[in-house]
Amino acid sequence: MYLTQKVKEDLFKKHGKNAQDTGSAEGQIALFTYRINHLTEHLKQNRKDFNTERSLVKLVGKRRSLLDYLMKKDILRYRAIIKELGLRK
């Protein structure tokens, strides 16, 4: 399995306040980005997997919504997470 408990804890520890802070916008955005990168690699090998493609589009939309929320609430946190994760925009 690509997303183990250890990987999640590391993501939340790095981008959230601590490993138990799973609800912060930064932690969720980091988790979505990790999952999006994994699904993108899967789709490069399996071009006709339309269910995974739909899941990928939904994840990108969720991440975009969280980024929009963070941009409205605190622009500095938004800029920091964009820079850390290397997202465009």
PDB file with one MODEL, atoms N, CA, C and O in Angstrom:
MODEL        1
ATOM      1  N   MET A   1       0.842  -1.176   0.000  1.00  0.00           N
ATOM      2  CA  MET A   1       0.000   0.000   0.000  1.00  0.00           C
ATOM      3  C   MET A   1       0.888   1.240   0.000  1.00  0.00           C
ATOM      4  O   MET A   1       1.884   1.299   0.721  1.00  0.00           O
ATOM      5  N   TYR A   2       0.532   2.197  -0.787  1.00  0.00           N
ATOM      6  CA  TYR A   2       1.401   3.361  -0.963  1.00  0.00           C
ATOM      7  C   TYR A   2       1.277   4.373   0.170  1.00  0.00           C
ATOM      8  O   TYR A   2       2.220   5.125   0.417  1.00  0.00           O
ATOM      9  N   LEU A   3       0.145   4.415   0.865  1.00  0.00           N
ATOM     10  CA  LEU A   3      -0.087   5.427   1.893  1.00  0.00           C
ATOM     11  C   LEU A   3      -0.216   4.740   3.251  1.00  0.00           C
ATOM     12  O   LEU A   3      -1.317   4.402   3.685  1.00  0.00           O
ATOM     13  N   THR A   4       0.907   4.541   3.905  1.00  0.00           N
ATOM     14  CA  THR A   4       0.903   3.882   5.200  1.00  0.00           C
ATOM     15  C   THR A   4       0.694   4.907   6.306  1.00  0.00           C
ATOM     16  O   THR A   4       0.752   6.115   6.074  1.00  0.00           O
ATOM     17  N   GLN A   5       0.456   4.414   7.491  1.00  0.00           N
ATOM     18  CA  GLN A   5       0.258   5.287   8.645  1.00  0.00           C
ATOM     19  C   GLN A   5       1.506   6.122   8.907  1.00  0.00           C
ATOM     20  O   GLN A   5       1.408   7.289   9.285  1.00  0.00           O
ATOM     21  N   LYS A   6       2.678   5.525   8.708  1.00  0.00           N
ATOM     22  CA  LYS A   6       3.946   6.233   8.931  1.00  0.00           C
ATOM     23  C   LYS A   6       4.086   7.409   7.959  1.00  0.00           C
ATOM     24  O   LYS A   6       4.517   8.493   8.352  1.00  0.00           O
ATOM     25  N   VAL A   7       3.724   7.195   6.702  1.00  0.00           N
ATOM     26  CA  VAL A   7       3.806   8.261   5.697  1.00  0.00           C
ATOM     27  C   VAL A   7       2.877   9.406   6.072  1.00  0.00           C
ATOM     28  O   VAL A   7       3.249  10.575   5.969  1.00  0.00           O
ATOM     29  N   LYS A   8       1.657   9.064   6.513  1.00  0.00           N
ATOM     30  CA  LYS A   8       0.705  10.101   6.913  1.00  0.00           C
ATOM     31  C   LYS A   8       1.246  10.909   8.094  1.00  0.00           C
ATOM     32  O   LYS A   8       1.186  12.138   8.096  1.00  0.00           O
ATOM     33  N   GLU A   9       1.775  10.202   9.098  1.00  0.00           N
ATOM     34  CA  GLU A   9       2.317  10.897  10.267  1.00  0.00           C
ATOM     35  C   GLU A   9       3.441  11.841   9.871  1.00  0.00           C
ATOM     36  O   GLU A   9       3.522  12.963  10.373  1.00  0.00           O
ATOM     37  N   ASP A  10       4.310  11.390   8.971  1.00  0.00           N
ATOM     38  CA  ASP A  10       5.413  12.242   8.521  1.00  0.00           C
ATOM     39  C   ASP A  10       4.898  13.485   7.796  1.00  0.00           C
ATOM     40  O   ASP A  10       5.405  14.588   8.001  1.00  0.00           O
ATOM     41  N   LEU A  11       3.881  13.294   6.941  1.00  0.00           N
ATOM     42  CA  LEU A  11       3.306  14.434   6.224  1.00  0.00           C
ATOM     43  C   LEU A  11       2.700  15.448   7.187  1.00  0.00           C
ATOM     44  O   LEU A  11       2.924  16.651   7.057  1.00  0.00           O
ATOM     45  N   PHE A  12       1.932  14.951   8.153  1.00  0.00           N
ATOM     46  CA  PHE A  12       1.277  15.866   9.091  1.00  0.00           C
ATOM     47  C   PHE A  12       2.286  16.504  10.040  1.00  0.00           C
ATOM     48  O   PHE A  12       2.105  17.646  10.464  1.00  0.00           O
ATOM     49  N   LYS A  13       3.340  15.776  10.374  1.00  0.00           N
ATOM     50  CA  LYS A  13       4.364  16.346  11.250  1.00  0.00           C
ATOM     51  C   LYS A  13       5.115  17.456  10.527  1.00  0.00           C
ATOM     52  O   LYS A  13       5.439  18.486  11.119  1.00  0.00           O
ATOM     53  N   LYS A  14       5.389  17.242   9.251  1.00  0.00           N
ATOM     54  CA  LYS A  14       6.161  18.217   8.481  1.00  0.00           C
ATOM     55  C   LYS A  14       5.337  19.462   8.144  1.00  0.00           C
ATOM     56  O   LYS A  14       5.846  20.580   8.223  1.00  0.00           O
ATOM     57  N   HIS A  15       4.074  19.276   7.772  1.00  0.00           N
ATOM     58  CA  HIS A  15       3.274  20.393   7.277  1.00  0.00           C
ATOM     59  C   HIS A  15       2.242  20.894   8.277  1.00  0.00           C
ATOM     60  O   HIS A  15       1.733  22.004   8.122  1.00  0.00           O
ATOM     61  N   GLY A  16       1.918  20.107   9.297  1.00  0.00           N
ATOM     62  CA  GLY A  16       0.980  20.559  10.316  1.00  0.00           C
ATOM     63  C   GLY A  16       1.737  21.008  11.547  1.00  0.00           C
ATOM     64  O   GLY A  16       2.952  21.202  11.508  1.00  0.00           O
ATOM     65  N   LYS A  17       1.012  21.172  12.638  1.00  0.00           N
ATOM     66  CA  LYS A  17       1.668  21.566  13.888  1.00  0.00           C
ATOM     67  C   LYS A  17       2.392  20.389  14.521  1.00  0.00           C
ATOM     68  O   LYS A  17       3.493  20.545  15.050  1.00  0.00           O
ATOM     69  N   ASN A  18       1.771  19.196  14.467  1.00  0.00           N
ATOM     70  CA  ASN A  18       2.391  17.972  14.964  1.00  0.00           C
ATOM     71  C   ASN A  18       1.778  16.792  14.221  1.00  0.00           C
ATOM     72  O   ASN A  18       0.961  16.981  13.320  1.00  0.00           O
ATOM     73  N   ALA A  19       2.172  15.568  14.598  1.00  0.00           N
ATOM     74  CA  ALA A  19       1.700  14.385  13.878  1.00  0.00           C
ATOM     75  C   ALA A  19       0.209  14.136  14.100  1.00  0.00           C
ATOM     76  O   ALA A  19      -0.438  13.506  13.264  1.00  0.00           O
ATOM     77  N   GLN A  20      -0.348  14.622  15.216  1.00  0.00           N
ATOM     78  CA  GLN A  20      -1.766  14.415  15.511  1.00  0.00           C
ATOM     79  C   GLN A  20      -2.647  15.499  14.887  1.00  0.00           C
ATOM     80  O   GLN A  20      -3.872  15.380  14.926  1.00  0.00           O
ATOM     81  N   ASP A  21      -2.071  16.532  14.324  1.00  0.00           N
ATOM     82  CA  ASP A  21      -2.826  17.652  13.757  1.00  0.00           C
ATOM     83  C   ASP A  21      -3.255  17.316  12.328  1.00  0.00           C
ATOM     84  O   ASP A  21      -2.700  17.834  11.359  1.00  0.00           O
ATOM     85  N   THR A  22      -4.257  16.435  12.217  1.00  0.00           N
ATOM     86  CA  THR A  22      -4.674  15.973  10.897  1.00  0.00           C
ATOM     87  C   THR A  22      -5.712  16.879  10.249  1.00  0.00           C
ATOM     88  O   THR A  22      -6.046  16.688   9.080  1.00  0.00           O
ATOM     89  N   GLY A  23      -6.226  17.854  10.976  1.00  0.00           N
ATOM     90  CA  GLY A  23      -7.287  18.681  10.432  1.00  0.00           C
ATOM     91  C   GLY A  23      -6.834  20.005   9.875  1.00  0.00           C
ATOM     92  O   GLY A  23      -7.640  20.732   9.296  1.00  0.00           O
ATOM     93  N   SER A  24      -5.564  20.343  10.031  1.00  0.00           N
ATOM     94  CA  SER A  24      -5.101  21.638   9.543  1.00  0.00           C
ATOM     95  C   SER A  24      -5.135  21.662   8.018  1.00  0.00           C
ATOM     96  O   SER A  24      -4.953  20.637   7.361  1.00  0.00           O
ATOM     97  N   ALA A  25      -5.367  22.831   7.479  1.00  0.00           N
ATOM     98  CA  ALA A  25      -5.457  22.970   6.025  1.00  0.00           C
ATOM     99  C   ALA A  25      -4.137  22.580   5.362  1.00  0.00           C
ATOM    100  O   ALA A  25      -4.132  21.931   4.316  1.00  0.00           O
ATOM    101  N   GLU A  26      -3.016  22.975   5.973  1.00  0.00           N
ATOM    102  CA  GLU A  26      -1.710  22.642   5.387  1.00  0.00           C
ATOM    103  C   GLU A  26      -1.487  21.137   5.339  1.00  0.00           C
ATOM    104  O   GLU A  26      -0.987  20.613   4.343  1.00  0.00           O
ATOM    105  N   GLY A  27      -1.857  20.439   6.413  1.00  0.00           N
ATOM    106  CA  GLY A  27      -1.699  18.987   6.446  1.00  0.00           C
ATOM    107  C   GLY A  27      -2.558  18.302   5.416  1.00  0.00           C
ATOM    108  O   GLY A  27      -2.107  17.371   4.748  1.00  0.00           O
ATOM    109  N   GLN A  28      -3.804  18.752   5.277  1.00  0.00           N
ATOM    110  CA  GLN A  28      -4.702  18.168   4.289  1.00  0.00           C
ATOM    111  C   GLN A  28      -4.212  18.423   2.869  1.00  0.00           C
ATOM    112  O   GLN A  28      -4.280  17.536   2.018  1.00  0.00           O
ATOM    113  N   ILE A  29      -3.724  19.617   2.614  1.00  0.00           N
ATOM    114  CA  ILE A  29      -3.207  19.954   1.285  1.00  0.00           C
ATOM    115  C   ILE A  29      -1.992  19.088   0.961  1.00  0.00           C
ATOM    116  O   ILE A  29      -1.845  18.614  -0.165  1.00  0.00           O
ATOM    117  N   ALA A  30      -1.124  18.885   1.947  1.00  0.00           N
ATOM    118  CA  ALA A  30       0.055  18.039   1.738  1.00  0.00           C
ATOM    119  C   ALA A  30      -0.361  16.599   1.451  1.00  0.00           C
ATOM    120  O   ALA A  30       0.215  15.950   0.578  1.00  0.00           O
ATOM    121  N   LEU A  31      -1.356  16.096   2.180  1.00  0.00           N
ATOM    122  CA  LEU A  31      -1.836  14.734   1.960  1.00  0.00           C
ATOM    123  C   LEU A  31      -2.446  14.597   0.569  1.00  0.00           C
ATOM    124  O   LEU A  31      -2.166  13.633  -0.144  1.00  0.00           O
ATOM    125  N   PHE A  32      -3.284  15.566   0.181  1.00  0.00           N
ATOM    126  CA  PHE A  32      -3.881  15.527  -1.154  1.00  0.00           C
ATOM    127  C   PHE A  32      -2.811  15.581  -2.230  1.00  0.00           C
ATOM    128  O   PHE A  32      -2.921  14.889  -3.242  1.00  0.00           O
ATOM    129  N   THR A  33      -1.788  16.384  -2.032  1.00  0.00           N
ATOM    130  CA  THR A  33      -0.709  16.498  -3.021  1.00  0.00           C
ATOM    131  C   THR A  33       0.029  15.178  -3.154  1.00  0.00           C
ATOM    132  O   THR A  33       0.371  14.773  -4.264  1.00  0.00           O
ATOM    133  N   TYR A  34       0.278  14.504  -2.045  1.00  0.00           N
ATOM    134  CA  TYR A  34       0.945  13.196  -2.082  1.00  0.00           C
ATOM    135  C   TYR A  34       0.094  12.198  -2.864  1.00  0.00           C
ATOM    136  O   TYR A  34       0.608  11.461  -3.705  1.00  0.00           O
ATOM    137  N   ARG A  35      -1.199  12.178  -2.587  1.00  0.00           N
ATOM    138  CA  ARG A  35      -2.099  11.258  -3.283  1.00  0.00           C
ATOM    139  C   ARG A  35      -2.215  11.605  -4.763  1.00  0.00           C
ATOM    140  O   ARG A  35      -2.259  10.706  -5.602  1.00  0.00           O
ATOM    141  N   ILE A  36      -2.264  12.887  -5.094  1.00  0.00           N
ATOM    142  CA  ILE A  36      -2.353  13.323  -6.491  1.00  0.00           C
ATOM    143  C   ILE A  36      -1.113  12.883  -7.259  1.00  0.00           C
ATOM    144  O   ILE A  36      -1.219  12.404  -8.387  1.00  0.00           O
ATOM    145  N   ASN A  37       0.057  13.043  -6.656  1.00  0.00           N
ATOM    146  CA  ASN A  37       1.295  12.619  -7.314  1.00  0.00           C
ATOM    147  C   ASN A  37       1.299  11.119  -7.561  1.00  0.00           C
ATOM    148  O   ASN A  37       1.747  10.664  -8.614  1.00  0.00           O
ATOM    149  N   HIS A  38       0.800  10.343  -6.593  1.00  0.00           N
ATOM    150  CA  HIS A  38       0.746   8.887  -6.764  1.00  0.00           C
ATOM    151  C   HIS A  38      -0.214   8.506  -7.893  1.00  0.00           C
ATOM    152  O   HIS A  38       0.117   7.670  -8.734  1.00  0.00           O
ATOM    153  N   LEU A  39      -1.393   9.112  -7.911  1.00  0.00           N
ATOM    154  CA  LEU A  39      -2.371   8.792  -8.949  1.00  0.00           C
ATOM    155  C   LEU A  39      -1.886   9.234 -10.329  1.00  0.00           C
ATOM    156  O   LEU A  39      -2.186   8.581 -11.328  1.00  0.00           O
ATOM    157  N   THR A  40      -1.148  10.323 -10.390  1.00  0.00           N
ATOM    158  CA  THR A  40      -0.601  10.785 -11.671  1.00  0.00           C
ATOM    159  C   THR A  40       0.375   9.765 -12.234  1.00  0.00           C
ATOM    160  O   THR A  40       0.353   9.473 -13.430  1.00  0.00           O
ATOM    161  N   GLU A  41       1.233   9.221 -11.375  1.00  0.00           N
ATOM    162  CA  GLU A  41       2.173   8.189 -11.822  1.00  0.00           C
ATOM    163  C   GLU A  41       1.426   6.936 -12.280  1.00  0.00           C
ATOM    164  O   GLU A  41       1.817   6.313 -13.266  1.00  0.00           O
ATOM    165  N   HIS A  42       0.364   6.564 -11.581  1.00  0.00           N
ATOM    166  CA  HIS A  42      -0.436   5.404 -11.965  1.00  0.00           C
ATOM    167  C   HIS A  42      -1.069   5.619 -13.344  1.00  0.00           C
ATOM    168  O   HIS A  42      -1.095   4.710 -14.174  1.00  0.00           O
ATOM    169  N   LEU A  43      -1.577   6.832 -13.575  1.00  0.00           N
ATOM    170  CA  LEU A  43      -2.245   7.095 -14.850  1.00  0.00           C
ATOM    171  C   LEU A  43      -1.274   7.190 -16.019  1.00  0.00           C
ATOM    172  O   LEU A  43      -1.670   6.994 -17.168  1.00  0.00           O
ATOM    173  N   LYS A  44      -0.013   7.486 -15.743  1.00  0.00           N
ATOM    174  CA  LYS A  44       0.972   7.490 -16.829  1.00  0.00           C
ATOM    175  C   LYS A  44       1.166   6.088 -17.390  1.00  0.00           C
ATOM    176  O   LYS A  44       1.457   5.923 -18.575  1.00  0.00           O
ATOM    177  N   GLN A  45       1.004   5.073 -16.533  1.00  0.00           N
ATOM    178  CA  GLN A  45       1.164   3.689 -16.976  1.00  0.00           C
ATOM    179  C   GLN A  45      -0.150   3.077 -17.439  1.00  0.00           C
ATOM    180  O   GLN A  45      -0.151   2.200 -18.303  1.00  0.00           O
ATOM    181  N   ASN A  46      -1.278   3.530 -16.874  1.00  0.00           N
ATOM    182  CA  ASN A  46      -2.596   2.957 -17.170  1.00  0.00           C
ATOM    183  C   ASN A  46      -3.502   4.053 -17.714  1.00  0.00           C
ATOM    184  O   ASN A  46      -4.329   4.605 -16.988  1.00  0.00           O
ATOM    185  N   ARG A  47      -3.341   4.359 -18.979  1.00  0.00           N
ATOM    186  CA  ARG A  47      -4.030   5.495 -19.577  1.00  0.00           C
ATOM    187  C   ARG A  47      -5.543   5.330 -19.638  1.00  0.00           C
ATOM    188  O   ARG A  47      -6.262   6.329 -19.658  1.00  0.00           O
ATOM    189  N   LYS A  48      -6.040   4.118 -19.669  1.00  0.00           N
ATOM    190  CA  LYS A  48      -7.480   3.916 -19.829  1.00  0.00           C
ATOM    191  C   LYS A  48      -8.212   3.681 -18.510  1.00  0.00           C
ATOM    192  O   LYS A  48      -9.369   3.260 -18.516  1.00  0.00           O
ATOM    193  N   ASP A  49      -7.571   3.939 -17.410  1.00  0.00           N
ATOM    194  CA  ASP A  49      -8.180   3.772 -16.092  1.00  0.00           C
ATOM    195  C   ASP A  49      -8.998   5.026 -15.764  1.00  0.00           C
ATOM    196  O   ASP A  49      -8.508   5.949 -15.113  1.00  0.00           O
ATOM    197  N   PHE A  50     -10.236   5.040 -16.220  1.00  0.00           N
ATOM    198  CA  PHE A  50     -11.057   6.242 -16.122  1.00  0.00           C
ATOM    199  C   PHE A  50     -11.562   6.486 -14.701  1.00  0.00           C
ATOM    200  O   PHE A  50     -11.795   7.634 -14.321  1.00  0.00           O
ATOM    201  N   ASN A  51     -11.734   5.428 -13.912  1.00  0.00           N
ATOM    202  CA  ASN A  51     -12.160   5.611 -12.531  1.00  0.00           C
ATOM    203  C   ASN A  51     -11.086   6.331 -11.725  1.00  0.00           C
ATOM    204  O   ASN A  51     -11.394   7.207 -10.917  1.00  0.00           O
ATOM    205  N   THR A  52      -9.840   5.967 -11.941  1.00  0.00           N
ATOM    206  CA  THR A  52      -8.751   6.640 -11.253  1.00  0.00           C
ATOM    207  C   THR A  52      -8.627   8.077 -11.739  1.00  0.00           C
ATOM    208  O   THR A  52      -8.319   8.979 -10.960  1.00  0.00           O
ATOM    209  N   GLU A  53      -8.867   8.284 -13.023  1.00  0.00           N
ATOM    210  CA  GLU A  53      -8.814   9.646 -13.566  1.00  0.00           C
ATOM    211  C   GLU A  53      -9.873  10.532 -12.910  1.00  0.00           C
ATOM    212  O   GLU A  53      -9.611  11.692 -12.590  1.00  0.00           O
ATOM    213  N   ARG A  54     -11.062   9.981 -12.715  1.00  0.00           N
ATOM    214  CA  ARG A  54     -12.132  10.733 -12.054  1.00  0.00           C
ATOM    215  C   ARG A  54     -11.752  11.041 -10.605  1.00  0.00           C
ATOM    216  O   ARG A  54     -11.983  12.149 -10.122  1.00  0.00           O
ATOM    217  N   SER A  55     -11.174  10.065  -9.921  1.00  0.00           N
ATOM    218  CA  SER A  55     -10.727  10.277  -8.541  1.00  0.00           C
ATOM    219  C   SER A  55      -9.664  11.363  -8.476  1.00  0.00           C
ATOM    220  O   SER A  55      -9.657  12.180  -7.555  1.00  0.00           O
ATOM    221  N   LEU A  56      -8.776  11.370  -9.447  1.00  0.00           N
ATOM    222  CA  LEU A  56      -7.723  12.383  -9.500  1.00  0.00           C
ATOM    223  C   LEU A  56      -8.316  13.778  -9.667  1.00  0.00           C
ATOM    224  O   LEU A  56      -7.886  14.720  -9.001  1.00  0.00           O
ATOM    225  N   VAL A  57      -9.290  13.913 -10.543  1.00  0.00           N
ATOM    226  CA  VAL A  57      -9.919  15.212 -10.783  1.00  0.00           C
ATOM    227  C   VAL A  57     -10.639  15.691  -9.518  1.00  0.00           C
ATOM    228  O   VAL A  57     -10.597  16.878  -9.192  1.00  0.00           O
ATOM    229  N   LYS A  58     -11.297  14.774  -8.806  1.00  0.00           N
ATOM    230  CA  LYS A  58     -11.982  15.144  -7.567  1.00  0.00           C
ATOM    231  C   LYS A  58     -10.982  15.594  -6.505  1.00  0.00           C
ATOM    232  O   LYS A  58     -11.236  16.560  -5.786  1.00  0.00           O
ATOM    233  N   LEU A  59      -9.843  14.896  -6.399  1.00  0.00           N
ATOM    234  CA  LEU A  59      -8.820  15.276  -5.427  1.00  0.00           C
ATOM    235  C   LEU A  59      -8.237  16.651  -5.738  1.00  0.00           C
ATOM    236  O   LEU A  59      -8.009  17.456  -4.835  1.00  0.00           O
ATOM    237  N   VAL A  60      -8.001  16.911  -7.014  1.00  0.00           N
ATOM    238  CA  VAL A  60      -7.470  18.217  -7.407  1.00  0.00           C
ATOM    239  C   VAL A  60      -8.463  19.313  -7.034  1.00  0.00           C
ATOM    240  O   VAL A  60      -8.062  20.386  -6.584  1.00  0.00           O
ATOM    241  N   GLY A  61      -9.751  19.052  -7.218  1.00  0.00           N
ATOM    242  CA  GLY A  61     -10.775  20.020  -6.839  1.00  0.00           C
ATOM    243  C   GLY A  61     -10.817  20.262  -5.344  1.00  0.00           C
ATOM    244  O   GLY A  61     -10.967  21.401  -4.904  1.00  0.00           O
ATOM    245  N   LYS A  62     -10.686  19.196  -4.553  1.00  0.00           N
ATOM    246  CA  LYS A  62     -10.665  19.345  -3.093  1.00  0.00           C
ATOM    247  C   LYS A  62      -9.456  20.159  -2.645  1.00  0.00           C
ATOM    248  O   LYS A  62      -9.560  21.028  -1.780  1.00  0.00           O
ATOM    249  N   ARG A  63      -8.311  19.862  -3.248  1.00  0.00           N
ATOM    250  CA  ARG A  63      -7.100  20.607  -2.886  1.00  0.00           C
ATOM    251  C   ARG A  63      -7.239  22.076  -3.268  1.00  0.00           C
ATOM    252  O   ARG A  63      -6.824  22.960  -2.520  1.00  0.00           O
ATOM    253  N   ARG A  64      -7.824  22.332  -4.436  1.00  0.00           N
ATOM    254  CA  ARG A  64      -8.025  23.709  -4.873  1.00  0.00           C
ATOM    255  C   ARG A  64      -8.940  24.456  -3.902  1.00  0.00           C
ATOM    256  O   ARG A  64      -8.694  25.617  -3.578  1.00  0.00           O
ATOM    257  N   SER A  65      -9.993  23.784  -3.444  1.00  0.00           N
ATOM    258  CA  SER A  65     -10.907  24.411  -2.493  1.00  0.00           C
ATOM    259  C   SER A  65     -10.195  24.765  -1.200  1.00  0.00           C
ATOM    260  O   SER A  65     -10.387  25.856  -0.664  1.00  0.00           O
ATOM    261  N   LEU A  66      -9.372  23.850  -0.692  1.00  0.00           N
ATOM    262  CA  LEU A  66      -8.618  24.128   0.526  1.00  0.00           C
ATOM    263  C   LEU A  66      -7.623  25.265   0.316  1.00  0.00           C
ATOM    264  O   LEU A  66      -7.437  26.102   1.199  1.00  0.00           O
ATOM    265  N   LEU A  67      -6.991  25.293  -0.840  1.00  0.00           N
ATOM    266  CA  LEU A  67      -6.056  26.382  -1.131  1.00  0.00           C
ATOM    267  C   LEU A  67      -6.778  27.721  -1.212  1.00  0.00           C
ATOM    268  O   LEU A  67      -6.262  28.733  -0.735  1.00  0.00           O
ATOM    269  N   ASP A  68      -7.968  27.736  -1.812  1.00  0.00           N
ATOM    270  CA  ASP A  68      -8.752  28.975  -1.879  1.00  0.00           C
ATOM    271  C   ASP A  68      -9.153  29.434  -0.484  1.00  0.00           C
ATOM    272  O   ASP A  68      -9.097  30.625  -0.176  1.00  0.00           O
ATOM    273  N   TYR A  69      -9.559  28.484   0.363  1.00  0.00           N
ATOM    274  CA  TYR A  69      -9.917  28.811   1.735  1.00  0.00           C
ATOM    275  C   TYR A  69      -8.724  29.418   2.469  1.00  0.00           C
ATOM    276  O   TYR A  69      -8.850  30.442   3.140  1.00  0.00           O
ATOM    277  N   LEU A  70      -7.574  28.777   2.334  1.00  0.00           N
ATOM    278  CA  LEU A  70      -6.374  29.247   3.023  1.00  0.00           C
ATOM    279  C   LEU A  70      -5.952  30.618   2.499  1.00  0.00           C
ATOM    280  O   LEU A  70      -5.465  31.450   3.265  1.00  0.00           O
ATOM    281  N   MET A  71      -6.132  30.856   1.218  1.00  0.00           N
ATOM    282  CA  MET A  71      -5.771  32.149   0.645  1.00  0.00           C
ATOM    283  C   MET A  71      -6.659  33.259   1.224  1.00  0.00           C
ATOM    284  O   MET A  71      -6.186  34.364   1.488  1.00  0.00           O
ATOM    285  N   LYS A  72      -7.947  32.957   1.418  1.00  0.00           N
ATOM    286  CA  LYS A  72      -8.849  33.954   1.987  1.00  0.00           C
ATOM    287  C   LYS A  72      -8.554  34.201   3.468  1.00  0.00           C
ATOM    288  O   LYS A  72      -8.643  35.337   3.933  1.00  0.00           O
ATOM    289  N   LYS A  73      -8.204  33.145   4.213  1.00  0.00           N
ATOM    290  CA  LYS A  73      -8.015  33.263   5.654  1.00  0.00           C
ATOM    291  C   LYS A  73      -6.656  33.845   6.031  1.00  0.00           C
ATOM    292  O   LYS A  73      -6.568  34.743   6.869  1.00  0.00           O
ATOM    293  N   ASP A  74      -5.597  33.328   5.407  1.00  0.00           N
ATOM    294  CA  ASP A  74      -4.250  33.761   5.789  1.00  0.00           C
ATOM    295  C   ASP A  74      -3.318  33.605   4.587  1.00  0.00           C
ATOM    296  O   ASP A  74      -2.874  32.501   4.272  1.00  0.00           O
ATOM    297  N   ILE A  75      -3.033  34.704   3.935  1.00  0.00           N
ATOM    298  CA  ILE A  75      -2.245  34.686   2.703  1.00  0.00           C
ATOM    299  C   ILE A  75      -0.811  34.217   2.945  1.00  0.00           C
ATOM    300  O   ILE A  75      -0.200  33.623   2.057  1.00  0.00           O
ATOM    301  N   LEU A  76      -0.273  34.471   4.119  1.00  0.00           N
ATOM    302  CA  LEU A  76       1.099  34.056   4.412  1.00  0.00           C
ATOM    303  C   LEU A  76       1.213  32.533   4.509  1.00  0.00           C
ATOM    304  O   LEU A  76       2.159  31.936   3.995  1.00  0.00           O
ATOM    305  N   ARG A  77       0.239  31.918   5.174  1.00  0.00           N
ATOM    306  CA  ARG A  77       0.231  30.445   5.251  1.00  0.00           C
ATOM    307  C   ARG A  77       0.043  29.837   3.862  1.00  0.00           C
ATOM    308  O   ARG A  77       0.649  28.815   3.539  1.00  0.00           O
ATOM    309  N   TYR A  78      -0.802  30.472   3.041  1.00  0.00           N
ATOM    310  CA  TYR A  78      -1.036  30.014   1.674  1.00  0.00           C
ATOM    311  C   TYR A  78       0.261  30.043   0.870  1.00  0.00           C
ATOM    312  O   TYR A  78       0.613  29.065   0.210  1.00  0.00           O
ATOM    313  N   ARG A  79       0.964  31.165   0.930  1.00  0.00           N
ATOM    314  CA  ARG A  79       2.216  31.288   0.181  1.00  0.00           C
ATOM    315  C   ARG A  79       3.266  30.302   0.673  1.00  0.00           C
ATOM    316  O   ARG A  79       4.044  29.771  -0.119  1.00  0.00           O
ATOM    317  N   ALA A  80       3.288  30.058   1.986  1.00  0.00           N
ATOM    318  CA  ALA A  80       4.266  29.122   2.546  1.00  0.00           C
ATOM    319  C   ALA A  80       4.012  27.698   2.060  1.00  0.00           C
ATOM    320  O   ALA A  80       4.952  26.997   1.684  1.00  0.00           O
ATOM    321  N   ILE A  81       2.748  27.264   2.063  1.00  0.00           N
ATOM    322  CA  ILE A  81       2.455  25.885   1.648  1.00  0.00           C
ATOM    323  C   ILE A  81       2.670  25.705   0.150  1.00  0.00           C
ATOM    324  O   ILE A  81       3.108  24.640  -0.286  1.00  0.00           O
ATOM    325  N   ILE A  82       2.367  26.734  -0.645  1.00  0.00           N
ATOM    326  CA  ILE A  82       2.610  26.669  -2.091  1.00  0.00           C
ATOM    327  C   ILE A  82       4.097  26.492  -2.359  1.00  0.00           C
ATOM    328  O   ILE A  82       4.498  25.691  -3.204  1.00  0.00           O
ATOM    329  N   LYS A  83       4.909  27.252  -1.626  1.00  0.00           N
ATOM    330  CA  LYS A  83       6.353  27.188  -1.812  1.00  0.00           C
ATOM    331  C   LYS A  83       6.921  25.850  -1.352  1.00  0.00           C
ATOM    332  O   LYS A  83       7.777  25.275  -2.023  1.00  0.00           O
ATOM    333  N   GLU A  84       6.443  25.348  -0.199  1.00  0.00           N
ATOM    334  CA  GLU A  84       6.936  24.074   0.344  1.00  0.00           C
ATOM    335  C   GLU A  84       6.649  22.916  -0.586  1.00  0.00           C
ATOM    336  O   GLU A  84       7.513  22.072  -0.828  1.00  0.00           O
ATOM    337  N   LEU A  85       5.417  22.876  -1.113  1.00  0.00           N
ATOM    338  CA  LEU A  85       5.006  21.747  -1.944  1.00  0.00           C
ATOM    339  C   LEU A  85       5.360  21.920  -3.415  1.00  0.00           C
ATOM    340  O   LEU A  85       5.243  20.979  -4.201  1.00  0.00           O
ATOM    341  N   GLY A  86       5.788  23.111  -3.783  1.00  0.00           N
ATOM    342  CA  GLY A  86       6.169  23.344  -5.175  1.00  0.00           C
ATOM    343  C   GLY A  86       4.976  23.378  -6.110  1.00  0.00           C
ATOM    344  O   GLY A  86       5.077  22.948  -7.260  1.00  0.00           O
ATOM    345  N   LEU A  87       3.843  23.884  -5.632  1.00  0.00           N
ATOM    346  CA  LEU A  87       2.656  23.981  -6.476  1.00  0.00           C
ATOM    347  C   LEU A  87       2.721  25.252  -7.303  1.00  0.00           C
ATOM    348  O   LEU A  87       3.285  26.258  -6.872  1.00  0.00           O
ATOM    349  N   ARG A  88       2.144  25.199  -8.486  1.00  0.00           N
ATOM    350  CA  ARG A  88       2.115  26.371  -9.336  1.00  0.00           C
ATOM    351  C   ARG A  88       0.971  27.270  -8.943  1.00  0.00           C
ATOM    352  O   ARG A  88       0.033  26.829  -8.278  1.00  0.00           O
ATOM    353  N   LYS A  89       1.031  28.487  -9.331  1.00  0.00           N
ATOM    354  CA  LYS A  89       0.007  29.531  -9.222  1.00  0.00           C
ATOM    355  C   LYS A  89       0.459  30.684  -8.393  1.00  0.00           C
ATOM    356  O   LYS A  89      -0.291  31.642  -8.207  1.00  0.00           O
TER     357      LYS A  89
ENDMDL
END
